[in-house]
C-alpha cells in the first residue's frame, strides 16, 4: 500500500489534516469519530488501548472483579463489532477475555493441586491448536466447499475465547512453576512497543527518500533492504527504550510516588509539639 501511494506521489494515505491530527494527538483516532486512516496509522491500536484502559479503571474502581462480569464484557465486545465499531469491539473481546484468564489463574494457584494444571492444561491447549490447524489446513484441499461462513465464524470465536486464553494461561503457569521463563528474550518485549510505533514513520522516511532520488524500486524487494530496515528499526527502538521510555517511566513513577506521599501527609498530619 505504501509503495503504491508513494509511486503516485503520495507519501501517506488518509485524511492528514487538522481534525485528524488532533484525534491522533489525543489517542482517539480509532473511537469511531474519525473519517479514515490518518498520520501514524498503526496508532489505532494504542487508541483502542486507551479506550479500554478507561473501562478498566471504571471496572476496578466501582465494580467487583468477577469472572462472569469480565466474560460478559468480552461478549459485549462481539456485539460492538457487529453493531458499532470493529476495532473497539475486537479490543474488548481480547482485553477482557485476558482478564478472565487472570481470574482463572488466581483460582488455580489457590488450589492444592495447581501443579497438575501445569501439565494437563498445556496438553489440552496443544490438542486444541492441533484441531484448529486440522480444520484450517488439512480439510481445505479435501472439501470443495471447505468451511461454511458459519463454521469459520465459530472457529474464529473459539480461538479468541478459548484457545488464545488457554495458551496464555499455560505459559504463565509454566513460568510460575519453573521460575523465570525466556528472560534472555525480555529485550524483545521491551522494544516491541517502540518498534511498532516507529516502523511506520521509518517507512515514510524511506519512501520520501525514494521519491526524491528515484532509485530502482526493485531494491525494496531485496534481502539487503529488509535487513537494513530492521537493523535501523531495532537500533532506533533500543535508543528510544533506553533514553526515552525508561527515563519517562521513572519520572512518572516518581511523580506518582510524590503525589501519594503528599496525600498521606495531608491525611495524617504530624503535630510537632513546641519545646519548653
Secondary structure, DSSP 4 states (H G I P E B T S, - for coil): -HHHHHHTT-SS-S--SHHHHHHHHTT-TTSS--SS--SSGGGHHHHHHHHHHHHHHHHHHHS---HHHHHHHHHHHHHHHHHT-HHHHHHHHHHHHHHHHHHHHHHHHTSTTHHHHHHHHHHHHHHHHHHHHIIIIIHHHH-TT-S-HHHHHHHHHHIIIIIHHHHHHHHHHHHHHHSS-SGGGHHHHHTHHHHHHHHHHHHHHHHHHHHHH---GGGGGSHHHHHHHHHHHHHHHHHHIIIIIHHHHHHHHHHHHHHHHHHHHHHTPPPPPPP-
